Amino acid sequence: MQKYDQGKKARILVVDDEESLREICQDALKDEGYQVLQAEDGVQAQEQMIRHQDIDLIISDLRMPRLGGLELLQYIAEHNLDIDFLVMTGFASIETAVECIKTGAADYLPKPFNISHLLVKVDKVIRNRQSRQERNRLSNIVRMLNVSNALNAQLDLKSICYEFVSQVQRNFQPDSVVLFMMHEDKNSLVKYVVRGRKLRESPKLFTALKAIGTKSLQESRSYLLDRGNAREYLSIDPGEFEYSILITPLYSQQNKVGSVVLLREGDNMFTNEDLQLLGVFAAHAATAMQNARMYGKMRDKNVDIIRSYAKAVEAKDYYTKGHSDRVAVYAMKLGSRLKLGSKELEDLYTAGVLHDIGKIGIPDHILNKPAQLTDDEFRVMQSHPGIARDILAQLWSLNDILPLVYHHHERVDGKGYPENLSNGQIPFLAKVISVVDAFEAMTSDRAYRDALSWEQARDILVRGIGTQWEEELVTEWIKLVQETGLESIQKDVQATPATFKG
Ligand SMILES: [Fe+2]
């Protein structure tokens, strides 16, 4: 019967200074289907462990020349090696057994023993190991799915980075974390998120970690550092070194995205399994981060193109110069007063900039007519939301903006255009645009009239409550202008952050 049946036979290392005993054990274990290695003492066992990274179980004597069984067991514990340990000794005593079990041995076998007794113990240890690994695998899959779902729920780079760091904190319980991101212009790492007191208090440690983070990204390699190998990789006196550190690069396809460093203080060391799991987390995060960067770039590019359309409209229609930018800022300000989220505020800004791009398709003589439009001309003018929809429909990244632009001339009484939607059917943000669009138009000079005073515009808005506009929006906008002053709001049009300007 093949043991450890998951496509791989368990590999067992038998450590004893008595060759005949090693041979007996080897033969019996091989008959059971195990792969068997031998070592005559602890030192040779360490060499075997370096040569063979996939040892599942060590069956070891306690008293041996050079390095004994207990020291070998301590070595395994200190290095967080995932190897089970079975002790056999002729000097059986309860104290030794307790000491071995406390250090991490799975079981204890007094010499002399019957070989079938050994096989029963080995079988039990290997089965426990197998189900433990299966449990870990399952819980790791659940953890990975959670991370993946959490990251996929975010669209912008900043949210993804913060979500990733909080997932890392939840799953690995580090005392400190730092996420470095590749700065595309500088071609070097910059710190993006830092958590934990230690890294803030120790610039020397932080600098050393940034250097290993850079190395990790350049070489596309993860590191697990502790006192044993810190000197090799960190410019820190290992005498002072009391940490366990994981470093993993963030790669998406061939793109260097960044690197993440986790640090634990004291005896709670990271394991190789942690390193592997962090690698999977990092791969998910790197893909999400890279997608967000690409999405942002494409979006920016699209908005740039559309903004140039908006500018082209303004070039055609002298009197609307600056109208779109002002509507954008007014809409965002009203949105903030209504406590909308950052995504909605950004949508309001973009929709504000773009709301009249459809006018690019309206003939100049109608657009700039210095008198009231005839019914026919008005119908042509009313086609501008439809033209805007056709333009925006080409740009998938502006899907969320499209309905706001298309419906910005609807009225709450259902008498607006282009779809005669009634109050409940009009997108809320389109209603916000509608209020500030009308207000901005009224308080600016037009081809056919001078600007109204803000009080006149206010009165017209109030009269349109319930027919043209929603009451809450008009009321809040009027309060905002009263409290802030129109001039001060207009000044902010110039000062709007570039991030909101696409
Ligand atoms: Fe319009």
Boltz pocket constraint, residues with backbone or C-beta under 6 A from the ligand:
constraints:
  - pocket:
      binder: B
      contacts: [[A, 355], [A, 356], [A, 384], [A, 408], [A, 409]]
      max_distance: 6.0
